[in-house]
Amino acid sequence: MDPPRIAVFSIPLISTWVFDDTHRILFDAGDGVTAMLDARIHRIRMVALTHAHRDHCSGILQLLNLTGKSGQQRLVYPEASGALRALIGFLASFDTRSTGKVEFVPAKAGDTIPIEPARHFLRAFATDHYPEVAPPRQLSLGYQIVRYVDRLKPEFVSLSQTELDTLRRAHGREYITHTVEDVLVTITGDTSPLDPAAFVGSRVLLHECTFLDPAEKEEADDEEHRHSTLDDALRIAAGAGVEFLGLYHVSRRYEDSAVLRMVRERCEAFRVPCRVSVALPGRLYEDLFSQCVWDGR
């Protein structure tokens, strides 16, 4: 499978967004997203916010002012986030000719939302970005783009096409096939590392990679919100068996050359079996997976 066309821009604390042009979904909406995407904002049919930090949602007002009036725009957000509920309340009443026509969709882990084309949907999953609160709340979410596909039941795999056609004519297509999920894209948003089992079956993984040095992550996590390191992301991608890994949300504290060198070194150390692409901080990538830092060999 060829990876989807994905545009990315990310500077942690300033602006982060990811646009899946193939499925017409914008993940997060950091400052400046409207200007950088330009006319392509009118291709967006859904915005999915991962959490309430300003670098992930501060561009949403302008975006919806320009695209909401079509009546085809949906905004998905973590329903447990009080900050996002307050923002949604403002957006719903501000310039009602445009934002008033947007469909606001609160989501929690496990929720599925139909998207185009047919038999595709967006699924939310819990991430671990915020310090624990009582009672527990899902303040941040990641998302997966999933499609349903019909595949032969295991007991019929060894049959010839002639035998399959005979069974299909006698009993119907449903007799020899079953419907399974094909996870096309997973995007984590900001999070500490999750169990690789959560991503098994995903073809494309976009994983945050704030820190190159685990010691820097430990120091920051003590004071701020939880993030992942390069080693975390590579370990998860290898364990989940993804085909393409996109690293984004890389701290600007690192020089570009250091990021690329470290990614290659750690990919070789882990013998990462997938292709790896990197969104360096402050650069606009029109098609992230058209460039490759590690080819998986």
C-alpha angles and dihedrals in degrees: 000000000000112000118251119260104263127180117202138186123173140167109159112237090014112055138335131175139149123202120198099201091183093062096025095236126137114206109206124344113230124182114296097019092126094053094045096048091041112173092002090076086083090064091062114105098169138026116201115193117203097196145337104267112127096238087062101042111020093100096055098093096059092041094054093042088061100037106025097078091072089073089224098096125107128188118202119194140162104277093209093061109102091190092056092044088055091048092048091050090055094044092050092057100035114096094346092197088075115010090036089068095054118108108229113206120192112206140190132188111298096022116134126205122192116240136176133311108046118274092024126114143172117238125195124215133186119261131188111236106121130064112261117274133191120270093028115251132185098236094162132041139187123208140220129200107217135179131195116235131182115232135176115271111250093247091061101045095098095052123106122247090253091055091047092051090052092052092045093053091047100044108012132255093283090064094066101031137058130196118248136174122255110196105210102176136010122189119186106194113201112336147133111254116292130203109287087226087074089066102039109130095025112129096198125031124189105192129182114244107184097157135040093187117060090208090060090051093052091050093048095044090057091060108024140015128319123269141164135250130224090257090051092054094045093048091050094047092049093046093048094047096230120174098218129026122194116192117204142154090060115173116253090225088088127077114239092241091052091051094051093044093050093047091053093045095049093043089055092047092051093038087226107204098206135072112266127206126181131210103210113213116271096013125114112227114197092188111012097190094051086082124057130199096179123021098202097247 
